[in-house]
Amino acid sequence: MAADTAPLQQISETASQAACPSCGSGETNLFYALDDVPTNSCILFSTKEEALACKTGEIRLCHCPECGFIFNAAFTQALTEYSGRYEETQGFSPTFSKFHTNLAKRLIARHDIHERRVMEIGCGKGEFLVLLSQLGENTGTGIDPSAIPERLEGVAGAERVTLIPEYFDPAHCETEPDFLCCKMTLEHITNTAQFIRQIRDGLTEEGGTTVFFQIPESLRILRHCAFEDIYYEHCSYFTPGSLGRLFRSCDFRVMDISTEYDDQYLTIEAVPGSGGETLDIEDDLDEIASLVATFPDRVEAAKQDWQSVVDAAKARGETVLLWGSGSKAVSFLTSLGLGDKVDHVTDINPNRHNHYMPGTGQRIVPPAELAEIKPDLVIIMNRIYEDEITADLKALGLSPAIKCL
Protein backbone atom coordinates (compact mmCIF):
# COMPACT_ATOMS: atom_id res chain seq x y z
CA MET A 1 0.00 0.00 0.00
CA ALA A 2 1.28 3.45 -0.89
CA ALA A 3 0.16 6.64 0.77
CA ASP A 4 -0.76 9.12 -1.93
CA THR A 5 0.66 12.64 -1.79
CA ALA A 6 -2.49 14.66 -2.29
CA PRO A 7 -2.26 17.80 -4.48
CA LEU A 8 -2.91 20.73 -2.17
CA GLN A 9 -5.08 22.55 -4.68
CA GLN A 10 -7.53 19.63 -4.74
CA ILE A 11 -8.01 19.49 -0.99
CA SER A 12 -11.16 20.88 0.56
CA GLU A 13 -10.93 24.22 2.34
CA THR A 14 -11.87 22.55 5.63
CA ALA A 15 -8.25 21.68 6.46
CA SER A 16 -6.77 25.00 5.39
CA GLN A 17 -9.27 26.91 7.53
CA ALA A 18 -8.85 24.80 10.68
CA ALA A 19 -8.33 26.72 13.91
CA CYS A 20 -5.06 26.22 15.75
CA PRO A 21 -5.55 23.80 18.70
CA SER A 22 -2.76 25.53 20.64
CA CYS A 23 -3.55 29.25 20.36
CA GLY A 24 -6.99 29.31 18.73
CA SER A 25 -5.98 31.36 15.70
CA GLY A 26 -8.05 30.75 12.59
CA GLU A 27 -5.28 31.89 10.24
CA THR A 28 -3.64 28.52 9.56
CA ASN A 29 -2.08 27.32 6.31
CA LEU A 30 -2.20 23.84 4.80
CA PHE A 31 1.22 22.81 3.46
CA TYR A 32 1.52 18.98 3.33
CA ALA A 33 -1.00 16.26 2.59
CA LEU A 34 -1.09 12.47 2.38
CA ASP A 35 -3.94 10.04 1.77
CA ASP A 36 -4.36 6.36 2.74
CA VAL A 37 -1.98 6.46 5.71
CA PRO A 38 -2.09 3.62 8.30
CA THR A 39 -3.60 5.07 11.45
CA ASN A 40 -1.97 2.61 13.89
CA SER A 41 1.71 2.11 13.15
CA CYS A 42 2.64 0.56 16.52
CA ILE A 43 -0.21 -1.95 16.74
CA LEU A 44 0.85 -5.61 16.61
CA PHE A 45 -0.90 -7.36 13.73
CA SER A 46 -0.88 -11.15 13.98
CA THR A 47 -1.41 -11.92 10.28
CA LYS A 48 -0.36 -10.38 6.99
CA GLU A 49 -3.99 -10.13 5.93
CA GLU A 50 -4.89 -8.17 9.05
CA ALA A 51 -1.92 -5.84 8.54
CA LEU A 52 -2.84 -5.17 4.90
CA ALA A 53 -6.42 -4.40 5.91
CA CYS A 54 -5.43 -1.89 8.61
CA LYS A 55 -7.38 1.32 9.06
CA THR A 56 -6.18 4.29 7.04
CA GLY A 57 -6.69 8.03 7.26
CA GLU A 58 -5.54 11.37 5.91
CA ILE A 59 -2.76 13.74 6.90
CA ARG A 60 -3.36 17.45 6.34
CA LEU A 61 -0.53 19.34 8.03
CA CYS A 62 -1.41 22.95 8.82
CA HIS A 63 0.90 25.66 10.13
CA CYS A 64 -0.17 28.44 12.50
CA PRO A 65 1.85 31.63 11.78
CA GLU A 66 0.65 33.10 15.08
CA CYS A 67 2.28 30.56 17.42
CA GLY A 68 4.27 28.30 15.07
CA PHE A 69 2.31 25.15 15.90
CA ILE A 70 1.84 22.46 13.22
CA PHE A 71 -1.01 19.94 13.33
CA ASN A 72 -2.92 17.38 11.30
CA ALA A 73 -6.27 19.02 10.65
CA ALA A 74 -7.68 15.71 9.32
CA PHE A 75 -6.86 13.70 12.45
CA THR A 76 -9.68 11.52 13.82
CA GLN A 77 -9.08 10.07 17.29
CA ALA A 78 -11.47 7.16 16.72
CA LEU A 79 -9.14 5.75 14.04
CA THR A 80 -6.27 5.25 16.52
CA GLU A 81 -5.92 2.54 19.14
CA TYR A 82 -3.93 2.66 22.38
CA SER A 83 -4.30 -0.69 24.03
CA GLY A 84 -2.28 -3.65 25.24
CA ARG A 85 -1.32 -4.53 21.67
CA TYR A 86 0.25 -1.09 21.14
CA GLU A 87 3.99 -1.88 21.27
CA GLU A 88 6.19 1.21 21.46
CA THR A 89 8.99 0.04 23.77
CA GLN A 90 12.50 1.22 22.84
CA GLY A 91 14.25 -0.11 25.92
CA PHE A 92 15.73 -3.18 24.21
CA SER A 93 18.26 -0.91 22.51
CA PRO A 94 21.46 -0.33 24.54
CA THR A 95 21.78 3.11 22.91
CA PHE A 96 18.31 4.16 24.02
CA SER A 97 18.63 2.55 27.46
CA LYS A 98 21.80 4.53 28.13
CA PHE A 99 20.05 7.77 27.15
CA HIS A 100 16.99 6.91 29.25
CA THR A 101 19.06 6.12 32.33
CA ASN A 102 21.15 9.27 32.00
CA LEU A 103 17.99 11.36 31.56
CA ALA A 104 16.50 9.90 34.74
CA LYS A 105 19.73 10.53 36.67
CA ARG A 106 19.92 14.10 35.45
CA LEU A 107 16.33 14.93 36.35
CA ILE A 108 16.65 13.31 39.78
CA ALA A 109 19.78 15.33 40.53
CA ARG A 110 18.49 18.62 39.12
CA HIS A 111 15.15 18.55 40.95
CA ASP A 112 16.16 16.52 44.03
CA ILE A 113 13.69 13.75 43.24
CA HIS A 114 14.50 11.39 46.10
CA GLU A 115 11.80 9.51 48.01
CA ARG A 116 9.17 11.66 46.30
CA ARG A 117 5.83 11.10 44.60
CA VAL A 118 6.27 10.97 40.84
CA MET A 119 3.70 10.59 38.08
CA GLU A 120 4.03 9.88 34.37
CA ILE A 121 1.24 10.62 31.90
CA GLY A 122 1.55 8.37 28.86
CA CYS A 123 3.93 6.03 30.67
CA GLY A 124 3.82 3.25 28.06
CA LYS A 125 4.97 0.06 29.70
CA GLY A 126 6.45 1.95 32.68
CA GLU A 127 10.19 1.73 31.97
CA PHE A 128 10.97 5.35 32.86
CA LEU A 129 8.93 5.24 36.06
CA VAL A 130 10.88 2.17 37.13
CA LEU A 131 14.14 4.05 36.49
CA LEU A 132 12.93 6.95 38.67
CA SER A 133 11.98 4.42 41.35
CA GLN A 134 15.27 2.53 41.16
CA LEU A 135 17.56 5.57 41.06
CA GLY A 136 15.73 7.82 43.53
CA GLU A 137 13.69 5.39 45.62
CA ASN A 138 10.61 7.25 44.47
CA THR A 139 6.99 6.11 44.48
CA GLY A 140 5.54 6.27 40.98
CA THR A 141 2.13 6.27 39.31
CA GLY A 142 1.82 5.76 35.57
CA ILE A 143 -1.25 6.64 33.50
CA ASP A 144 -1.57 5.09 30.04
CA PRO A 145 -4.35 3.10 28.30
CA SER A 146 -1.68 0.83 26.77
CA ALA A 147 -0.02 0.04 30.12
CA ILE A 148 0.51 -3.64 30.94
CA PRO A 149 1.19 -3.93 34.70
CA GLU A 150 2.22 -7.57 34.34
CA ARG A 151 5.31 -6.51 32.36
CA LEU A 152 6.80 -5.10 35.57
CA GLU A 153 6.43 -8.21 37.69
CA GLY A 154 9.75 -9.09 39.33
CA VAL A 155 11.52 -5.93 38.10
CA ALA A 156 13.62 -4.22 40.78
CA GLY A 157 11.97 -0.99 41.91
CA ALA A 158 8.62 -1.89 40.36
CA GLU A 159 7.15 -2.61 43.79
CA ARG A 160 6.93 1.18 44.23
CA VAL A 161 5.28 1.72 40.82
CA THR A 162 1.56 1.54 40.04
CA LEU A 163 0.37 1.49 36.43
CA ILE A 164 -3.19 2.61 35.67
CA PRO A 165 -4.44 1.58 32.17
CA GLU A 166 -6.55 4.71 31.67
CA TYR A 167 -6.45 8.10 29.98
CA PHE A 168 -5.32 10.96 32.22
CA ASP A 169 -7.85 12.86 34.32
CA PRO A 170 -7.11 15.68 36.80
CA ALA A 171 -8.56 13.41 39.49
CA HIS A 172 -5.38 11.35 39.19
CA CYS A 173 -3.63 14.35 40.81
CA GLU A 174 -5.88 14.37 43.87
CA THR A 175 -2.62 13.98 45.75
CA GLU A 176 -0.31 16.27 43.83
CA PRO A 177 2.92 14.64 42.69
CA ASP A 178 6.27 16.26 43.42
CA PHE A 179 7.39 15.52 39.86
CA LEU A 180 5.12 14.99 36.83
CA CYS A 181 6.53 13.84 33.51
CA CYS A 182 4.93 13.23 30.14
CA LYS A 183 7.22 11.72 27.54
CA MET A 184 6.43 11.18 23.86
CA THR A 185 2.70 11.69 24.41
CA LEU A 186 1.76 15.31 23.64
CA GLU A 187 2.41 14.70 19.93
CA HIS A 188 -0.49 12.20 20.05
CA ILE A 189 -2.92 14.78 21.48
CA THR A 190 -5.05 16.78 19.06
CA ASN A 191 -6.53 19.31 21.50
CA THR A 192 -3.17 20.41 22.84
CA ALA A 193 -4.19 23.50 24.82
CA GLN A 194 -7.11 21.65 26.35
CA PHE A 195 -4.79 18.83 27.42
CA ILE A 196 -2.18 21.11 29.02
CA ARG A 197 -4.91 23.05 30.82
CA GLN A 198 -6.34 19.75 32.05
CA ILE A 199 -2.99 18.90 33.59
CA ARG A 200 -2.72 22.41 35.05
CA ASP A 201 -6.18 21.98 36.61
CA GLY A 202 -4.80 19.11 38.70
CA LEU A 203 -1.94 21.22 40.08
CA THR A 204 -1.61 24.23 42.36
CA GLU A 205 1.13 26.83 42.66
CA GLU A 206 1.40 25.95 46.33
CA GLY A 207 2.06 22.31 45.47
CA GLY A 208 5.07 23.35 43.40
CA THR A 209 5.02 20.29 41.12
CA THR A 210 7.87 20.24 38.61
CA VAL A 211 6.54 19.32 35.16
CA PHE A 212 8.74 17.71 32.48
CA PHE A 213 7.61 17.00 28.91
CA GLN A 214 9.53 15.30 26.10
CA ILE A 215 8.28 15.21 22.49
CA PRO A 216 9.74 14.95 18.97
CA GLU A 217 11.52 18.13 17.85
CA SER A 218 9.84 19.38 14.68
CA LEU A 219 12.33 21.97 13.45
CA ARG A 220 14.57 19.01 12.61
CA ILE A 221 11.73 17.42 10.64
CA LEU A 222 11.22 20.61 8.65
CA ARG A 223 14.91 21.32 8.11
CA HIS A 224 15.85 17.81 7.01
CA CYS A 225 12.57 16.83 5.31
CA ALA A 226 12.26 13.87 7.69
CA PHE A 227 9.04 12.61 6.10
CA GLU A 228 9.46 9.32 7.99
CA ASP A 229 8.66 11.25 11.19
CA ILE A 230 5.27 12.35 9.85
CA TYR A 231 2.66 9.72 10.56
CA TYR A 232 -0.94 9.51 11.63
CA GLU A 233 -0.62 9.03 15.39
CA HIS A 234 1.53 12.16 15.56
CA CYS A 235 -1.16 14.76 15.05
CA SER A 236 0.77 17.59 16.79
CA TYR A 237 4.24 18.94 15.91
CA PHE A 238 6.10 21.30 18.22
CA THR A 239 9.16 23.49 17.94
CA PRO A 240 10.82 25.13 20.97
CA GLY A 241 8.85 28.34 20.44
CA SER A 242 5.43 26.80 19.93
CA LEU A 243 5.92 24.57 22.97
CA GLY A 244 6.98 27.43 25.23
CA ARG A 245 4.12 29.63 24.04
CA LEU A 246 1.60 26.85 24.74
CA PHE A 247 2.80 26.25 28.30
CA ARG A 248 2.83 29.96 29.15
CA SER A 249 -0.70 30.40 27.78
CA CYS A 250 -1.82 27.61 30.14
CA ASP A 251 -0.38 29.31 33.25
CA PHE A 252 2.94 27.50 33.54
CA ARG A 253 6.23 29.24 34.23
CA VAL A 254 8.81 27.82 31.83
CA MET A 255 12.20 27.12 33.40
CA ASP A 256 14.02 25.40 30.54
CA ILE A 257 13.57 24.23 26.94
CA SER A 258 16.24 22.13 25.27
CA THR A 259 16.87 19.37 22.74
CA GLU A 260 18.10 15.83 23.43
CA TYR A 261 19.10 12.64 21.64
CA ASP A 262 20.95 14.11 18.67
CA ASP A 263 18.35 16.93 18.59
CA GLN A 264 15.54 14.47 17.90
CA TYR A 265 13.71 15.17 21.17
CA LEU A 266 12.45 18.46 22.55
CA THR A 267 12.09 18.89 26.32
CA ILE A 268 10.49 21.49 28.55
CA GLU A 269 10.60 21.97 32.32
CA ALA A 270 8.00 24.14 33.98
CA VAL A 271 6.11 24.79 37.22
CA PRO A 272 2.55 26.05 37.82
CA GLY A 273 2.46 29.85 37.79
CA SER A 274 3.16 32.82 35.58
CA GLY A 275 6.11 35.04 34.82
CA GLY A 276 9.61 34.15 33.74
CA GLU A 277 11.59 35.37 30.76
CA THR A 278 11.15 34.07 27.23
CA LEU A 279 14.11 31.91 26.28
CA ASP A 280 16.29 32.61 23.24
CA ILE A 281 15.53 29.13 21.84
CA GLU A 282 11.87 30.13 21.45
CA ASP A 283 12.58 32.75 18.77
CA ASP A 284 11.68 30.56 15.79
CA LEU A 285 8.53 31.93 14.12
CA ASP A 286 10.33 33.32 11.04
CA GLU A 287 12.34 30.14 10.50
CA ILE A 288 9.26 27.94 10.80
CA ALA A 289 7.38 30.04 8.25
CA SER A 290 10.31 29.88 5.82
CA LEU A 291 10.75 26.12 6.20
CA VAL A 292 7.03 25.46 5.79
CA ALA A 293 6.92 27.50 2.58
CA THR A 294 9.63 25.40 0.93
CA PHE A 295 8.77 22.05 2.53
CA PRO A 296 6.57 20.56 -0.24
CA ASP A 297 9.27 20.85 -2.93
CA ARG A 298 12.11 19.81 -0.63
CA VAL A 299 10.31 16.79 0.77
CA GLU A 300 9.36 15.58 -2.70
CA ALA A 301 13.04 15.68 -3.70
CA ALA A 302 13.97 13.75 -0.53
CA LYS A 303 11.38 11.08 -1.31
CA GLN A 304 12.64 10.71 -4.87
CA ASP A 305 16.19 10.27 -3.60
CA TRP A 306 15.15 7.38 -1.35
CA GLN A 307 13.03 5.78 -4.06
CA SER A 308 16.09 5.87 -6.31
CA VAL A 309 18.20 4.16 -3.64
CA VAL A 310 15.77 1.28 -3.32
CA ASP A 311 15.05 1.04 -7.06
CA ALA A 312 18.78 0.82 -7.81
CA ALA A 313 19.24 -1.94 -5.26
CA LYS A 314 16.37 -3.97 -6.69
CA ALA A 315 17.69 -3.43 -10.24
CA ARG A 316 20.93 -5.07 -9.06
CA GLY A 317 18.95 -8.02 -7.72
CA GLU A 318 19.74 -7.15 -4.09
CA THR A 319 17.80 -8.04 -0.96
CA VAL A 320 16.67 -4.92 0.90
CA LEU A 321 15.96 -4.88 4.62
CA LEU A 322 14.73 -2.17 6.99
CA TRP A 323 16.12 -2.19 10.54
CA GLY A 324 13.37 -0.81 12.77
CA SER A 325 9.71 -1.74 12.50
CA GLY A 326 8.05 1.18 14.31
CA SER A 327 6.34 4.29 13.09
CA LYS A 328 9.30 5.58 11.06
CA ALA A 329 9.36 2.34 9.07
CA VAL A 330 5.61 2.41 8.45
CA SER A 331 5.84 5.98 7.19
CA PHE A 332 8.92 5.22 5.07
CA LEU A 333 7.29 2.22 3.39
CA THR A 334 3.87 3.72 2.79
CA SER A 335 4.94 7.27 1.90
CA LEU A 336 7.25 5.91 -0.80
CA GLY A 337 5.07 3.01 -1.94
CA LEU A 338 7.81 0.48 -1.26
CA GLY A 339 5.66 -2.39 -0.05
CA ASP A 340 6.77 -4.74 -2.83
CA LYS A 341 10.41 -3.54 -3.01
CA VAL A 342 11.55 -3.91 0.60
CA ASP A 343 11.98 -7.61 1.21
CA HIS A 344 12.28 -7.77 5.00
CA VAL A 345 11.90 -5.74 8.19
CA THR A 346 13.64 -6.54 11.47
CA ASP A 347 13.58 -5.13 14.99
CA ILE A 348 15.50 -5.66 18.21
CA ASN A 349 12.26 -5.65 20.26
CA PRO A 350 11.23 -9.32 20.71
CA ASN A 351 7.62 -8.32 21.36
CA ARG A 352 7.37 -7.23 17.72
CA HIS A 353 8.84 -10.37 16.18
CA ASN A 354 6.63 -12.37 13.82
CA HIS A 355 4.00 -9.67 13.62
CA TYR A 356 3.32 -7.80 10.37
CA MET A 357 3.88 -4.27 9.09
CA PRO A 358 0.71 -2.15 8.80
CA GLY A 359 -0.21 -1.41 5.20
CA THR A 360 2.61 -3.34 3.53
CA GLY A 361 2.53 -6.73 5.25
CA GLN A 362 6.21 -7.65 5.75
CA ARG A 363 6.80 -10.07 8.62
CA ILE A 364 8.97 -8.54 11.35
CA VAL A 365 11.82 -11.04 11.49
CA PRO A 366 14.09 -11.53 14.52
CA PRO A 367 17.67 -10.30 13.92
CA ALA A 368 18.85 -13.91 14.38
CA GLU A 369 17.24 -14.75 11.01
CA LEU A 370 19.40 -12.26 9.14
CA ALA A 371 22.31 -14.70 8.92
CA GLU A 372 20.09 -16.80 6.67
CA ILE A 373 18.47 -13.86 4.84
CA LYS A 374 21.85 -12.24 4.07
CA PRO A 375 20.58 -8.75 3.18
CA ASP A 376 22.58 -6.76 0.65
CA LEU A 377 21.25 -3.35 1.71
CA VAL A 378 20.17 -2.44 5.25
CA ILE A 379 18.30 0.85 5.68
CA ILE A 380 18.43 1.98 9.31
CA MET A 381 15.34 3.91 10.34
CA ASN A 382 17.20 6.13 12.82
CA ARG A 383 20.87 7.00 12.32
CA ILE A 384 21.49 7.32 16.05
CA TYR A 385 21.49 3.50 16.14
CA GLU A 386 24.00 3.05 13.30
CA ASP A 387 26.94 1.96 15.47
CA GLU A 388 24.79 -0.41 17.51
CA ILE A 389 23.22 -2.02 14.45
CA THR A 390 26.50 -2.24 12.54
CA ALA A 391 27.99 -4.14 15.50
CA ASP A 392 24.97 -6.48 15.58
CA LEU A 393 25.35 -7.20 11.85
CA LYS A 394 29.07 -7.85 12.26
CA ALA A 395 28.34 -10.28 15.09
CA LEU A 396 26.08 -12.18 12.69
CA GLY A 397 28.91 -12.35 10.15
CA LEU A 398 27.22 -9.84 7.83
CA SER A 399 28.63 -6.77 6.11
CA PRO A 400 25.84 -5.34 3.91
CA ALA A 401 25.73 -1.83 2.52
CA ILE A 402 24.14 0.45 5.12
CA LYS A 403 22.16 3.64 4.65
CA CYS A 404 20.55 5.67 7.43
CA LEU A 405 17.56 7.96 7.55
C-alpha positions in Angstrom: 0.0 0.0 0.0 1.3 3.4 -0.9 0.2 6.6 0.8 -0.8 9.1 -1.9 0.7 12.6 -1.8 -2.5 14.7 -2.3 -2.3 17.8 -4.5 -2.9 20.7 -2.2 -5.1 22.5 -4.7 -7.5 19.6 -4.7 -8.0 19.5 -1.0 -11.2 20.9 0.6 -10.9 24.2 2.3 -11.9 22.5 5.6 -8.2 21.7 6.5 -6.8 25.0 5.4 -9.3 26.9 7.5 -8.9 24.8 10.7 -8.3 26.7 13.9 -5.1 26.2 15.8 -5.5 23.8 18.7 -2.8 25.5 20.6 -3.6 29.2 20.4 -7.0 29.3 18.7 -6.0 31.4 15.7 -8.1 30.7 12.6 -5.3 31.9 10.2 -3.6 28.5 9.6 -2.1 27.3 6.3 -2.2 23.8 4.8 1.2 22.8 3.5 1.5 19.0 3.3 -1.0 16.3 2.6 -1.1 12.5 2.4 -3.9 10.0 1.8 -4.4 6.4 2.7 -2.0 6.5 5.7 -2.1 3.6 8.3 -3.6 5.1 11.5 -2.0 2.6 13.9 1.7 2.1 13.2 2.6 0.6 16.5 -0.2 -1.9 16.7 0.8 -5.6 16.6 -0.9 -7.4 13.7 -0.9 -11.1 14.0 -1.4 -11.9 10.3 -0.4 -10.4 7.0 -4.0 -10.1 5.9 -4.9 -8.2 9.1 -1.9 -5.8 8.5 -2.8 -5.2 4.9 -6.4 -4.4 5.9 -5.4 -1.9 8.6 -7.4 1.3 9.1 -6.2 4.3 7.0 -6.7 8.0 7.3 -5.5 11.4 5.9 -2.8 13.7 6.9 -3.4 17.4 6.3 -0.5 19.3 8.0 -1.4 22.9 8.8 0.9 25.7 10.1 -0.2 28.4 12.5 1.8 31.6 11.8 0.7 33.1 15.1 2.3 30.6 17.4 4.3 28.3 15.1 2.3 25.1 15.9 1.8 22.5 13.2 -1.0 19.9 13.3 -2.9 17.4 11.3 -6.3 19.0 10.6 -7.7 15.7 9.3 -6.9 13.7 12.5 -9.7 11.5 13.8 -9.1 10.1 17.3 -11.5 7.2 16.7 -9.1 5.8 14.0 -6.3 5.3 16.5 -5.9 2.5 19.1 -3.9 2.7 22.4 -4.3 -0.7 24.0 -2.3 -3.7 25.2 -1.3 -4.5 21.7 0.3 -1.1 21.1 4.0 -1.9 21.3 6.2 1.2 21.5 9.0 0.0 23.8 12.5 1.2 22.8 14.3 -0.1 25.9 15.7 -3.2 24.2 18.3 -0.9 22.5 21.5 -0.3 24.5 21.8 3.1 22.9 18.3 4.2 24.0 18.6 2.6 27.5 21.8 4.5 28.1 20.0 7.8 27.2 17.0 6.9 29.2 19.1 6.1 32.3 21.2 9.3 32.0 18.0 11.4 31.6 16.5 9.9 34.7 19.7 10.5 36.7 19.9 14.1 35.4 16.3 14.9 36.3 16.7 13.3 39.8 19.8 15.3 40.5 18.5 18.6 39.1 15.1 18.5 40.9 16.2 16.5 44.0 13.7 13.7 43.2 14.5 11.4 46.1 11.8 9.5 48.0 9.2 11.7 46.3 5.8 11.1 44.6 6.3 11.0 40.8 3.7 10.6 38.1 4.0 9.9 34.4 1.2 10.6 31.9 1.6 8.4 28.9 3.9 6.0 30.7 3.8 3.3 28.1 5.0 0.1 29.7 6.5 1.9 32.7 10.2 1.7 32.0 11.0 5.4 32.9 8.9 5.2 36.1 10.9 2.2 37.1 14.1 4.0 36.5 12.9 6.9 38.7 12.0 4.4 41.3 15.3 2.5 41.2 17.6 5.6 41.1 15.7 7.8 43.5 13.7 5.4 45.6 10.6 7.3 44.5 7.0 6.1 44.5 5.5 6.3 41.0 2.1 6.3 39.3 1.8 5.8 35.6 -1.3 6.6 33.5 -1.6 5.1 30.0 -4.3 3.1 28.3 -1.7 0.8 26.8 0.0 0.0 30.1 0.5 -3.6 30.9 1.2 -3.9 34.7 2.2 -7.6 34.3 5.3 -6.5 32.4 6.8 -5.1 35.6 6.4 -8.2 37.7 9.7 -9.1 39.3 11.5 -5.9 38.1 13.6 -4.2 40.8 12.0 -1.0 41.9 8.6 -1.9 40.4 7.2 -2.6 43.8 6.9 1.2 44.2 5.3 1.7 40.8 1.6 1.5 40.0 0.4 1.5 36.4 -3.2 2.6 35.7 -4.4 1.6 32.2 -6.5 4.7 31.7 -6.4 8.1 30.0 -5.3 11.0 32.2 -7.8 12.9 34.3 -7.1 15.7 36.8 -8.6 13.4 39.5 -5.4 11.3 39.2 -3.6 14.4 40.8 -5.9 14.4 43.9 -2.6 14.0 45.8 -0.3 16.3 43.8 2.9 14.6 42.7 6.3 16.3 43.4 7.4 15.5 39.9 5.1 15.0 36.8 6.5 13.8 33.5 4.9 13.2 30.1 7.2 11.7 27.5 6.4 11.2 23.9 2.7 11.7 24.4 1.8 15.3 23.6 2.4 14.7 19.9 -0.5 12.2 20.0 -2.9 14.8 21.5 -5.0 16.8 19.1 -6.5 19.3 21.5 -3.2 20.4 22.8 -4.2 23.5 24.8 -7.1 21.7 26.3 -4.8 18.8 27.4 -2.2 21.1 29.0 -4.9 23.1 30.8 -6.3 19.8 32.1 -3.0 18.9 33.6 -2.7 22.4 35.0 -6.2 22.0 36.6 -4.8 19.1 38.7 -1.9 21.2 40.1 -1.6 24.2 42.4 1.1 26.8 42.7 1.4 25.9 46.3 2.1 22.3 45.5 5.1 23.3 43.4 5.0 20.3 41.1 7.9 20.2 38.6 6.5 19.3 35.2 8.7 17.7 32.5 7.6 17.0 28.9 9.5 15.3 26.1 8.3 15.2 22.5 9.7 14.9 19.0 11.5 18.1 17.9 9.8 19.4 14.7 12.3 22.0 13.4 14.6 19.0 12.6 11.7 17.4 10.6 11.2 20.6 8.6 14.9 21.3 8.1 15.9 17.8 7.0 12.6 16.8 5.3 12.3 13.9 7.7 9.0 12.6 6.1 9.5 9.3 8.0 8.7 11.2 11.2 5.3 12.3 9.9 2.7 9.7 10.6 -0.9 9.5 11.6 -0.6 9.0 15.4 1.5 12.2 15.6 -1.2 14.8 15.0 0.8 17.6 16.8 4.2 18.9 15.9 6.1 21.3 18.2 9.2 23.5 17.9 10.8 25.1 21.0 8.9 28.3 20.4 5.4 26.8 19.9 5.9 24.6 23.0 7.0 27.4 25.2 4.1 29.6 24.0 1.6 26.9 24.7 2.8 26.3 28.3 2.8 30.0 29.1 -0.7 30.4 27.8 -1.8 27.6 30.1 -0.4 29.3 33.2 2.9 27.5 33.5 6.2 29.2 34.2 8.8 27.8 31.8 12.2 27.1 33.4 14.0 25.4 30.5 13.6 24.2 26.9 16.2 22.1 25.3 16.9 19.4 22.7 18.1 15.8 23.4 19.1 12.6 21.6 20.9 14.1 18.7 18.4 16.9 18.6 15.5 14.5 17.9 13.7 15.2 21.2 12.4 18.5 22.5 12.1 18.9 26.3 10.5 21.5 28.6 10.6 22.0 32.3 8.0 24.1 34.0 6.1 24.8 37.2 2.5 26.1 37.8 2.5 29.8 37.8 3.2 32.8 35.6 6.1 35.0 34.8 9.6 34.1 33.7 11.6 35.4 30.8 11.1 34.1 27.2 14.1 31.9 26.3 16.3 32.6 23.2 15.5 29.1 21.8 11.9 30.1 21.5 12.6 32.7 18.8 11.7 30.6 15.8 8.5 31.9 14.1 10.3 33.3 11.0 12.3 30.1 10.5 9.3 27.9 10.8 7.4 30.0 8.2 10.3 29.9 5.8 10.8 26.1 6.2 7.0 25.5 5.8 6.9 27.5 2.6 9.6 25.4 0.9 8.8 22.0 2.5 6.6 20.6 -0.2 9.3 20.9 -2.9 12.1 19.8 -0.6 10.3 16.8 0.8 9.4 15.6 -2.7 13.0 15.7 -3.7 14.0 13.8 -0.5 11.4 11.1 -1.3 12.6 10.7 -4.9 16.2 10.3 -3.6 15.2 7.4 -1.4 13.0 5.8 -4.1 16.1 5.9 -6.3 18.2 4.2 -3.6 15.8 1.3 -3.3 15.0 1.0 -7.1 18.8 0.8 -7.8 19.2 -1.9 -5.3 16.4 -4.0 -6.7 17.7 -3.4 -10.2 20.9 -5.1 -9.1 18.9 -8.0 -7.7 19.7 -7.2 -4.1 17.8 -8.0 -1.0 16.7 -4.9 0.9 16.0 -4.9 4.6 14.7 -2.2 7.0 16.1 -2.2 10.5 13.4 -0.8 12.8 9.7 -1.7 12.5 8.1 1.2 14.3 6.3 4.3 13.1 9.3 5.6 11.1 9.4 2.3 9.1 5.6 2.4 8.5 5.8 6.0 7.2 8.9 5.2 5.1 7.3 2.2 3.4 3.9 3.7 2.8 4.9 7.3 1.9 7.2 5.9 -0.8 5.1 3.0 -1.9 7.8 0.5 -1.3 5.7 -2.4 -0.1 6.8 -4.7 -2.8 10.4 -3.5 -3.0 11.6 -3.9 0.6 12.0 -7.6 1.2 12.3 -7.8 5.0 11.9 -5.7 8.2 13.6 -6.5 11.5 13.6 -5.1 15.0 15.5 -5.7 18.2 12.3 -5.6 20.3 11.2 -9.3 20.7 7.6 -8.3 21.4 7.4 -7.2 17.7 8.8 -10.4 16.2 6.6 -12.4 13.8 4.0 -9.7 13.6 3.3 -7.8 10.4 3.9 -4.3 9.1 0.7 -2.2 8.8 -0.2 -1.4 5.2 2.6 -3.3 3.5 2.5 -6.7 5.2 6.2 -7.7 5.7 6.8 -10.1 8.6 9.0 -8.5 11.3 11.8 -11.0 11.5 14.1 -11.5 14.5 17.7 -10.3 13.9 18.9 -13.9 14.4 17.2 -14.8 11.0 19.4 -12.3 9.1 22.3 -14.7 8.9 20.1 -16.8 6.7 18.5 -13.9 4.8 21.9 -12.2 4.1 20.6 -8.7 3.2 22.6 -6.8 0.7 21.2 -3.4 1.7 20.2 -2.4 5.2 18.3 0.8 5.7 18.4 2.0 9.3 15.3 3.9 10.3 17.2 6.1 12.8 20.9 7.0 12.3 21.5 7.3 16.0 21.5 3.5 16.1 24.0 3.1 13.3 26.9 2.0 15.5 24.8 -0.4 17.5 23.2 -2.0 14.4 26.5 -2.2 12.5 28.0 -4.1 15.5 25.0 -6.5 15.6 25.3 -7.2 11.9 29.1 -7.8 12.3 28.3 -10.3 15.1 26.1 -12.2 12.7 28.9 -12.4 10.1 27.2 -9.8 7.8 28.6 -6.8 6.1 25.8 -5.3 3.9 25.7 -1.8 2.5 24.1 0.5 5.1 22.2 3.6 4.6 20.5 5.7 7.4 17.6 8.0 7.6 
